[in-house]
Amino acid sequence: AESYLPVDETSIPTGEIRSVEGTPFDLRGDVLIGAQLKEVPGPGFDHNFCLSSSSNNWKERYAARVYHSLSGRVLEVFTSQPGVQFYTANFLDGSMMGKNGSRYGKHSAFCLETQNWPDAVNKASFPDCLLRPGEEYHHATCFTFTTI
């Protein structure tokens, strides 16, 4: 994504749409998520990345690619949603038990949540998120997993 939504101290978007260029939010190329986490203000990523605006009709597009070098696993995300929230498990404390007795602590996982821009109903400059009488709502998101 070319831009993201900065958030306030309660993780609500401020209303600004900011370029990712030259920031820790620039995930357009190959980056190590762990290294980027050290540069992000606050507890970690919990930000909406802007995939579209009302000017381009929310067409389905390539949203994300994640590669795990040790296993060769690749996750690709395509969506018609205008945004993707990237969240890095900022508040896991190790109390959750996982597979084979693993404990999930802070930053041990991540989520890519395709969605409308958060708080769009209160931000006139954000893409419209309201469904009006007589309108239909459709969106598509495709998560593709492969190995290389």
N, C-alpha and C positions, 0 to 999 in steps of 0.2 A: 504494500500500500504506500502511496505517496504521502498520506497524511494520517494523523491520529487525533483523538480528542483528549486534551489534558483534563485532569480531574482535580477537584478540590480535596480538602482533608477528609471528607466523608465519601470519597470515590464517586461523586456525581460530576459529570462533565460540566466544565465551566462555561461552555458555549463557544469557546474558541476552537477553530479547526487549524491545527498546526502541522507544518511540513515535518516529515521525519528526517529530512536531509541534515546530516551533521549531528544527529542526536542518538542516544542509546535506543531510540525507537525505530531506527533505520534497520529493518530486518529484510531488506530487499535482496541482499546478497547472502552468501554463506557466512553465518555467524554461529558462535557457540553460545547457547542460551545461558549457561552458567556464567560466562564472562560478561554477558550483557546485563545480567541481574545485578552485578556489582555497580553498574553505572546508572541504573534506574532509580530516581528518587522514590522514597517510600519503601514499603515491604517487598515490592516486586512488581511484575506486570499484572495489571488488572485494567486494561485500556482497550477501547474500541479503535480498531484500525478501519479507516474509511475506504471502502471499495468503490463507492459510487455516490452520486448526488442525484437530485431530481432532474438534472439536465440530461442524464444518459439513461433514463428509464429503467434502472436496476436490472440490466441484462446479466445473464449468468456469465460468470468469469472465473478465472483461476484466482483463488484466494490465498492459498498457502501450500508450502512444501516443507516437510520436516524429514530429515535423514538422520538415522542412528548408525554411526559408522561401525560400532562393534558388532551389530547384528545384521547390518545391511538393510534393515527395514526402512521403508519410505511411506510416508503418509502424504497424500495430496488432497486438497480440499477445493471444490468448485461450488459456487453458490450464486443464486440470484438475489440474495439478501444484500443490503447496502453496506453492511459492516460485519466485522468479525472481532469478537472480544477475545483477547489473548490473556489468559489467567494462569499464573504459575504457582498455585497451591500455597499461597503466602501465609496461611494460618493453620496448616496441618501441624500438629505438635508431637507426632509419634505415637499417639494413643490408639490410632486406627491400625488394626491388624490386617495384613494382606496375605497374599498367596505364600505358602511355605513359611509362615511365621514372620514375614517381612513387616516392618513397621514403617508407616508413611509419615515422614517428617516434612518440614518446610521445604518447598521447592522440589519435592520428590516426584512431582507430576505436573502436567500442564493441560489446559483445555483450550480448544479453538471453538468458540461458540458463535455460529453465524446468526445474525439478528439485525433488527432495525437499530438505528443509533440510540443509545440509552438517553432517556429524558427528552426525546425528540418532541413529545407532546408539549413541552414547555420551552422549546427553543425554535423560534421562527426560522432561523437560518439552517436548521437541520432538515433532511428529507421528511416529507409528511409520513406519518405512521398511522393515521386514523383510517378506519374502515367505515365508510358511510353507508346508509341504507341503500340497497340495490347493488352495491359493489361486491365483487368476489375477491377473495384473497387466495393467492397461489404463490408459492415459492418452492425452490428446489435446492437441496444441498446434497452433494455427493462426496463421501469420504472414500478414497481409494487407497488400499494398502497393497504394497508390492515389496519385493526384495531385489536387491542388486548385488 
